[in-house]
Amino acid sequence: MEKTVYFIEGDGIGPEVFLAARPVLEKALEKAYQGKHKLKWVEILAGEKAYEQTGQYLPQSTLDTLAEASLAIKGPLATPVGGGFRSLNVTLRQTLDLYACIRPVRYFQGIESPLKRPDLVDMVVFRENTEDVYAGIEWEADSPEAVRLISFLKENLNVSVSDHAAVGLKPMTETGCKRLVRKAVQYAIDQGRPSVTLVHKGNIMKYTEGAFRNWGYELAREEFSGLTTSREGPDSDAQLVVIKDRIADAMFQEVLLRPEEFSVIATTNLNGDYLSDALAAQVGGLGLAPGVNMSDRLAFFEPTHGTAPAIAGKDMANPGSLILSGAMLMEHAGWGEAAVLIHRAVEKVIGGKRVTVDLASQMQGSTRVGCQEFGELVGMNL
Ligand code: NAD
């Protein structure tokens, strides 16, 4: 079967990590399925390349193509400085309603980690991408809007807020929370994962964060009864996905102390923002972390790092994050064998301590290789 994947090379190190990663993905597919499955790569423009060719950073034609697409992958995009540009990433996420940001976090042997047992970390974070603080509704202290809102709150809702406060709103809907939890639970079922943990701060924010927790349990009962259970611990049925919840601050402790107890995590926007970076640090940093942003139609894969302008064009970048994002794409496309091959090959290369500069600086006895060479090594180990 041939599937079309739309790709945006991206800015900064984007083109060079693509150059290193794409042959790895093609070779893995060929090796796993001997030509039975293929990717058709179609380039679409965004970022500086788009600006040079069309005078726009995010041409409408790119958005139109993505609106109809089901698979896409991108390199990092720089946020143009000055001129009041919105981040292209935020625009893409909002326009395409990419409501679930999914980041797997696992350990590769040989990388330095602050944990005693980083090998026990194997989690997939589902972070809500459109609501909560990401909706970005806030007003500066003493601005006319803040003053007006504070006086409305005092007069109509009998709440006392300091006259000079900066104020923000944190909207969260049942639909928005449930569609995120639905994706996480479905993923856990499809991948044979043991649990989904709902992470929230519901002890303090009962009607937003607390509602996230309640809606999450409700969704599991309504849509996945017979496949999930909220019974945790030794009397839980091992055939069922356990739905549990943790308050965010306790969760940060528990993922350090007992990482093996957590598998899939579903959480609100801000909690997920903190937690995915903290978890990435537990396994040795953001350098290798892959990711995807999804709507109900489109899965848009991307490395989690930015454009790294200081090393762009120097063949120093680590293409690992894009390679692993490509492995997620394979798994999503139903070509899991290719994803397994890629993971094994990355493991072997890192285990052999031939790594790019970002990892070499944290690994004793390692040999530094360039971006393209790292890609070639992964390709050779497939
Ligand atoms: P960054 O991730 O580009 O860089 C942070 C540090 O990590 C730098 O020291 C960089 O050299 C290093 N680094 C990042 N990726 C690396 C890789 N693959 N290999 C080796 N080293 C790597 O973050 P930043 O400096 O905050 O952002 C730079 C630009 O990227 C900004 O314009 C920002 O808006 C953009 N950005 C884009 C995305 C995205 O497209 N998803 C994400 C983050 C930042």
Residues whose N, C-alpha, C, O or C-beta is under 5 A from the ligand:
A	BS01	NAD	G75 P76 L77 A78 T79 N89 G287 P303 T304 H305 G306 T307 A308 I311 M316 A317 N318 D358
